[in-house]
Amino acid sequence: MAIVGGSSDITYDSRVPLNAGASGYLTKDSPPDQILEAIRRVAKGGRYVSPALAEKLLSRTLRPGRK
């Protein structure tokens, strides 16, 4: 179980650790409440991605080729 933090280019940086089995991903500027939520979810066996990453991943999935 691991939560990974990364840079602001979250769509690129997040894919590698998530595909490698990380349970969560946060950007380096995530606020404390998001960090605590990620820890809680992952500790219970869940997964967590920051809201900003979730939005970008969904937009890429639903509209490939757009940023």
C-alpha positions as a LaTeX table, in Angstrom:
\begin{tabular}{lrrr}
\hline
Residue & $x$ (\AA) & $y$ (\AA) & $z$ (\AA) \\
\hline
Met1 & 0.00 & 0.00 & 0.00 \\
Ala2 & 1.45 & 3.33 & $-1.07$ \\
Ile3 & 0.31 & 6.88 & $-1.69$ \\
Val4 & 2.45 & 8.73 & $-4.20$ \\
Gly5 & 2.88 & 12.48 & $-4.55$ \\
Gly6 & 3.92 & 14.17 & $-7.74$ \\
Ser7 & 4.24 & 17.33 & $-9.75$ \\
Ser8 & 1.61 & 19.47 & $-11.37$ \\
Asp9 & 1.54 & 17.45 & $-14.64$ \\
Ile10 & $-0.67$ & 14.95 & $-12.91$ \\
Thr11 & $-2.07$ & 13.11 & $-15.89$ \\
Tyr12 & 1.40 & 12.03 & $-17.04$ \\
Asp13 & 3.09 & 11.60 & $-13.67$ \\
Ser14 & 0.22 & 9.71 & $-12.08$ \\
Arg15 & $-0.07$ & 6.89 & $-14.60$ \\
Val16 & 3.22 & 5.19 & $-13.78$ \\
Pro17 & 2.77 & 4.73 & $-10.02$ \\
Leu18 & $-0.94$ & 3.92 & $-10.33$ \\
Asn19 & $-0.24$ & 1.30 & $-12.99$ \\
Ala20 & 2.53 & $-0.08$ & $-10.78$ \\
Gly21 & 0.07 & $-0.63$ & $-7.94$ \\
Ala22 & 0.07 & 2.55 & $-5.88$ \\
Ser23 & $-3.13$ & 2.89 & $-3.88$ \\
Gly24 & $-3.29$ & 6.65 & $-4.14$ \\
Tyr25 & $-1.95$ & 9.73 & $-5.85$ \\
Leu26 & $-1.81$ & 13.34 & $-4.67$ \\
Thr27 & $-0.17$ & 16.40 & $-6.15$ \\
Lys28 & 2.62 & 17.98 & $-4.14$ \\
Asp29 & 0.41 & 20.97 & $-3.38$ \\
Ser30 & $-2.52$ & 18.93 & $-2.02$ \\
Pro31 & $-4.09$ & 20.52 & 1.05 \\
Pro32 & $-3.84$ & 18.73 & 4.41 \\
Asp33 & $-7.49$ & 17.61 & 4.35 \\
Gln34 & $-6.92$ & 15.73 & 1.07 \\
Ile35 & $-3.79$ & 14.10 & 2.44 \\
Leu36 & $-5.66$ & 12.91 & 5.53 \\
Glu37 & $-8.56$ & 11.61 & 3.40 \\
Ala38 & $-6.12$ & 9.70 & 1.19 \\
Ile39 & $-4.45$ & 8.12 & 4.22 \\
Arg40 & $-7.81$ & 7.10 & 5.71 \\
Arg41 & $-9.11$ & 5.54 & 2.49 \\
Val42 & $-5.90$ & 3.69 & 1.70 \\
Ala43 & $-5.59$ & 2.45 & 5.29 \\
Lys44 & $-9.06$ & 0.91 & 4.92 \\
Gly45 & $-7.96$ & $-0.88$ & 1.74 \\
Gly46 & $-9.38$ & 1.67 & $-0.69$ \\
Arg47 & $-7.84$ & 3.85 & $-3.36$ \\
Tyr48 & $-7.57$ & 7.63 & $-3.62$ \\
Val49 & $-6.77$ & 10.13 & $-6.34$ \\
Ser50 & $-6.98$ & 13.86 & $-5.85$ \\
Pro51 & $-10.11$ & 15.55 & $-7.20$ \\
Ala52 & $-7.99$ & 17.44 & $-9.75$ \\
Leu53 & $-6.51$ & 14.20 & $-11.05$ \\
Ala54 & $-9.89$ & 12.47 & $-11.16$ \\
Glu55 & $-11.27$ & 15.31 & $-13.28$ \\
Lys56 & $-8.35$ & 15.23 & $-15.72$ \\
Leu57 & $-8.39$ & 11.45 & $-16.01$ \\
Leu58 & $-12.13$ & 11.45 & $-16.69$ \\
Ser59 & $-11.88$ & 14.17 & $-19.30$ \\
Arg60 & $-9.10$ & 12.28 & $-21.07$ \\
Thr61 & $-11.08$ & 9.04 & $-20.93$ \\
Leu62 & $-14.29$ & 10.60 & $-22.18$ \\
Arg63 & $-12.61$ & 12.84 & $-24.78$ \\
Pro64 & $-9.30$ & 11.25 & $-25.86$ \\
Gly65 & $-6.72$ & 13.63 & $-27.25$ \\
Arg66 & $-7.94$ & 16.67 & $-25.34$ \\
Lys67 & $-6.18$ & 18.18 & $-22.36$ \\
\hline
\end{tabular}
